[in-house]
Amino acid sequence: MRIGLDDSGCGEPVVLLHSSCYSRRQWRPLVKQLSGRYRTLALDLYGYGETDFPQHPETFTIEDEVALVGSLLDRVGNPVHLVGHSYGGAVALAAALQHPDRIRSLTLHEPVVFHLARLAGLTDVTEGIDRMAAELTEKVQAGLPAAAAQVFIDYWRGAGTWEKLPQKGQREAARVISKVLLELRAIFGTSYGFEEYGALQHPIYMTAGTTGRSAAQQVTKLLARVLVDGSLYFVSGVGHMAPITHPRLINTHIVAHLEQQAASS
């Protein structure tokens, strides 16, 4: 299968995992900022950029995504720092659980571990995500991928965002929107709960926004409460898509955490 990967620089390896509906290209400002100090490996997750769509979508789970990340860990050899945004953050957590000895640290912005909301009984979160997923499914099944992509983009970035996107961005979002449905099913179908996440021993630094949808902010707070070596910082004035909309601001936190790990090693 084809796998999209940008492997650049030298130094401690940092693996970058992007959000839903985007690709490894979202990390270009961070890659530039880390140049000269770290080896950065920006990976296209399944169905995005230059990585093929899952061969068996009917049985797709987050473990398939972890296996993709695991193939990259095999290539690197040394323990890596994981940086993840949204769905990429959920994948990073699962990878740390599956490969604990191969991960040095995690830096995450609002990992969408929505299943924790269901375990905690936060029905306002789960019902909202379920409604969005149902609308996506309806439009995809009706052969309207662009309409489905509009629902998803406007849900996270605000009404009217879709209409402001360039046509190339709209076409790409419509192309990959069916993968988002697989991701939502994979997240809610994961077997990892509070106990598993609470067993992670890695330094985990998380950021969350103060604006926009609160669903991801709420599950990030749930996660932060159980982490042994975790911390959560709320970044004022940004939302769920901050690594894309405010890269300079979020990247400052990412770089600071990476440098803190280097100083403590």
C-alpha positions as CSV (number, residue, x, y, z in Angstrom):
1,M,0.0,0.0,0.0
2,R,1.0,3.6,-0.5
3,I,1.9,5.6,2.7
4,G,2.4,9.4,2.7
5,L,5.3,10.5,4.8
6,D,7.6,13.5,5.1
7,D,10.8,12.5,6.9
8,S,13.1,15.5,7.4
9,G,15.8,16.8,9.8
10,C,17.9,15.1,12.3
11,G,17.9,14.6,16.1
12,E,15.4,13.0,18.4
13,P,12.5,11.6,16.3
14,V,9.1,13.3,16.5
15,V,6.1,11.7,14.8
16,L,3.2,14.0,13.8
17,L,-0.3,12.8,13.5
18,H,-2.9,15.0,11.9
19,S,-6.6,15.6,12.5
20,S,-9.6,14.2,10.6
21,C,-10.2,15.7,7.1
22,Y,-6.7,17.0,6.8
23,S,-3.3,15.4,6.1
24,R,0.4,15.6,7.1
25,R,0.5,19.0,5.4
26,Q,-1.1,20.6,8.4
27,W,2.2,20.2,10.2
28,R,4.4,22.2,7.8
29,P,4.8,25.2,10.1
30,L,5.8,23.0,13.0
31,V,8.2,21.0,10.8
32,K,9.9,24.2,9.8
33,Q,10.1,25.3,13.4
34,L,11.6,22.0,14.5
35,S,14.1,21.9,11.7
36,G,17.7,21.6,12.8
37,R,16.8,20.2,16.3
38,Y,14.6,17.2,15.6
39,R,13.9,14.5,13.0
40,T,10.3,15.0,12.1
41,L,8.1,12.3,10.6
42,A,4.7,13.7,9.4
43,L,2.5,10.7,8.5
44,D,-0.7,10.6,6.4
45,L,-3.2,8.4,8.3
46,Y,-5.4,6.0,6.4
47,G,-7.3,7.6,3.6
48,Y,-5.6,11.0,3.7
49,G,-3.0,12.6,1.6
50,E,-1.0,9.9,-0.1
51,T,-1.9,7.0,2.1
52,D,-4.4,4.5,0.7
53,F,-7.9,4.1,2.1
54,P,-8.4,1.1,4.4
55,Q,-8.7,-2.1,2.4
56,H,-11.4,-3.5,4.7
57,P,-13.5,-0.5,5.9
58,E,-16.2,-2.7,7.2
59,T,-13.9,-4.0,9.9
60,F,-11.8,-0.9,10.4
61,T,-10.7,-0.2,14.0
62,I,-8.3,2.2,15.7
63,E,-5.9,-0.8,15.9
64,D,-5.5,-0.6,12.1
65,E,-4.4,3.0,12.5
66,V,-2.0,2.0,15.3
67,A,-0.5,-0.7,13.1
68,L,0.2,2.0,10.5
69,V,2.0,4.1,13.1
70,G,3.8,0.9,14.3
71,S,5.2,0.4,10.8
72,L,6.7,3.9,11.1
73,L,8.1,3.1,14.6
74,D,9.8,0.1,13.1
75,R,11.4,2.3,10.5
76,V,12.7,4.7,13.1
77,G,14.0,2.2,15.6
78,N,14.5,4.6,18.5
79,P,11.7,5.8,20.9
80,V,9.8,8.7,19.5
81,H,7.9,11.7,20.7
82,L,4.3,11.7,19.5
83,V,2.4,14.8,18.6
84,G,-1.3,14.5,17.8
85,H,-4.3,16.7,17.0
86,S,-7.9,15.6,17.3
87,Y,-8.2,12.1,15.8
88,G,-4.5,12.0,15.5
89,G,-4.4,12.5,19.3
90,A,-6.7,9.6,19.8
91,V,-4.4,7.5,17.6
92,A,-1.3,8.7,19.5
93,L,-2.8,7.6,22.8
94,A,-3.7,4.1,21.4
95,A,-0.2,3.8,20.0
96,A,1.3,4.6,23.4
97,L,-0.8,1.9,24.9
98,Q,0.2,-0.6,22.3
99,H,3.9,0.4,22.1
100,P,4.7,1.9,25.5
101,D,8.5,1.2,25.3
102,R,8.8,2.9,21.9
103,I,7.2,6.2,23.0
104,R,9.0,9.0,24.9
105,S,6.3,11.6,25.3
106,L,3.0,12.7,23.9
107,T,1.9,16.3,23.1
108,L,-1.8,16.5,22.1
109,H,-4.4,19.1,21.2
110,E,-7.9,18.0,22.1
111,P,-7.7,14.3,21.4
112,V,-11.2,13.2,20.5
113,V,-11.5,10.3,22.9
114,F,-15.3,10.7,22.8
115,H,-15.9,7.2,24.2
116,L,-14.8,8.5,27.6
117,A,-17.8,10.8,27.5
118,R,-20.1,7.8,27.1
119,L,-18.3,6.0,30.0
120,A,-18.7,9.1,32.2
121,G,-22.4,9.6,31.2
122,L,-21.9,12.9,29.5
123,T,-24.9,12.6,27.3
124,D,-24.7,16.2,26.0
125,V,-21.4,15.3,24.4
126,T,-22.3,11.8,23.0
127,E,-25.7,12.9,21.7
128,G,-24.2,15.8,19.9
129,I,-21.6,13.7,18.2
130,D,-24.2,11.0,17.4
131,R,-26.4,13.6,15.7
132,M,-23.5,14.9,13.6
133,A,-22.5,11.3,12.7
134,A,-26.0,10.5,11.6
135,E,-26.2,13.6,9.4
136,L,-22.8,12.7,7.8
137,T,-24.0,9.1,7.2
138,E,-27.3,10.2,5.6
139,K,-25.5,12.6,3.2
140,V,-22.7,10.1,2.3
141,Q,-25.3,7.3,1.6
142,A,-27.3,9.7,-0.5
143,G,-24.2,10.3,-2.7
144,L,-23.6,13.9,-1.4
145,P,-20.0,13.8,0.0
146,A,-19.6,17.5,-0.4
147,A,-22.7,18.2,1.7
148,A,-21.4,15.8,4.3
149,A,-18.0,17.5,4.4
150,Q,-19.7,20.8,4.8
151,V,-21.5,19.6,7.9
152,F,-18.3,18.3,9.4
153,I,-16.2,21.4,8.6
154,D,-18.8,23.8,9.8
155,Y,-19.4,21.7,13.0
156,W,-15.8,22.2,14.1
157,R,-14.8,25.5,12.6
158,G,-18.1,27.4,12.6
159,A,-21.0,28.0,10.2
160,G,-19.9,29.5,7.0
161,T,-16.3,28.1,7.1
162,W,-17.0,25.7,4.2
163,E,-18.1,28.4,1.9
164,K,-14.8,30.3,2.5
165,L,-12.7,27.2,1.7
166,P,-11.0,27.2,-1.7
167,Q,-12.5,24.7,-4.2
168,K,-9.4,22.5,-3.9
169,G,-9.9,22.2,-0.1
170,Q,-13.6,21.5,-0.6
171,R,-12.9,18.7,-3.1
172,E,-10.3,17.1,-0.8
173,A,-12.7,17.2,2.2
174,A,-15.4,15.6,0.1
175,R,-13.0,12.9,-1.0
176,V,-12.1,11.8,2.5
177,I,-15.4,12.4,4.4
178,S,-16.3,8.7,4.3
179,K,-13.1,8.0,6.3
180,V,-14.4,10.3,9.1
181,L,-17.3,7.9,9.6
182,L,-14.9,5.0,10.0
183,E,-13.0,7.1,12.6
184,L,-16.1,7.9,14.6
185,R,-17.0,4.2,14.7
186,A,-13.5,3.3,15.6
187,I,-13.3,5.8,18.5
188,F,-16.6,4.7,20.0
189,G,-15.7,1.1,19.5
190,T,-12.3,1.2,21.3
191,S,-11.9,-1.0,24.4
192,Y,-9.6,1.6,26.1
193,G,-11.1,3.2,29.1
194,F,-10.1,5.3,32.1
195,E,-8.1,2.5,33.6
196,E,-6.0,1.9,30.5
197,Y,-5.3,5.6,30.0
198,G,-4.5,5.9,33.6
199,A,-1.8,3.3,33.3
200,L,0.2,5.4,30.8
201,Q,3.5,6.4,32.3
202,H,4.6,8.8,29.6
203,P,4.8,12.5,30.0
204,I,1.7,13.8,28.4
205,Y,1.1,17.5,27.7
206,M,-2.3,18.5,26.3
207,T,-3.7,21.8,25.1
208,A,-7.4,22.7,24.6
209,G,-9.2,25.8,23.4
210,T,-11.6,28.0,25.1
211,T,-13.9,28.7,22.1
212,G,-16.0,26.7,19.7
213,R,-17.4,23.3,20.3
214,S,-17.0,22.1,23.9
215,A,-17.2,18.3,23.2
216,A,-13.5,17.8,22.6
217,Q,-12.7,20.1,25.5
218,Q,-14.8,18.1,27.9
219,V,-13.3,14.7,27.0
220,T,-9.8,16.2,27.2
221,K,-10.6,17.3,30.7
222,L,-11.8,13.8,31.5
223,L,-8.6,12.3,30.2
224,A,-6.4,14.8,32.1
225,R,-7.9,13.7,35.4
226,V,-6.7,10.1,35.1
227,L,-3.2,10.6,33.6
228,V,-0.3,9.8,35.9
229,D,2.1,12.3,34.3
230,G,-0.3,14.5,32.4
231,S,-1.0,18.2,32.3
232,L,-3.6,20.3,30.5
233,Y,-3.3,23.9,29.4
234,F,-6.3,25.9,28.1
235,V,-5.2,28.3,25.3
236,S,-7.4,31.4,25.3
237,G,-9.3,32.4,22.2
238,V,-8.7,29.3,20.1
239,G,-10.8,26.3,19.3
240,H,-10.5,22.7,18.3
241,M,-8.7,23.4,15.0
242,A,-6.1,25.7,16.6
243,P,-3.1,23.7,15.2
244,I,-4.4,24.7,11.8
245,T,-5.9,28.1,12.5
246,H,-3.4,29.3,15.1
247,P,-0.2,27.2,14.4
248,R,2.2,29.7,15.8
249,L,0.4,29.8,19.1
250,I,-0.1,26.0,19.5
251,N,3.4,25.2,18.1
252,T,4.9,27.2,20.9
253,H,3.4,24.8,23.5
254,I,4.5,21.7,21.4
255,V,8.1,22.9,21.2
256,A,8.2,23.8,24.8
257,H,7.1,20.3,25.9
258,L,9.6,18.7,23.5
259,E,12.4,20.8,24.9
260,Q,11.4,20.1,28.4
261,Q,11.7,16.3,27.7
262,A,15.1,16.9,26.1
263,A,16.3,18.8,29.2
264,S,15.1,16.0,31.6
265,S,16.7,13.1,29.7
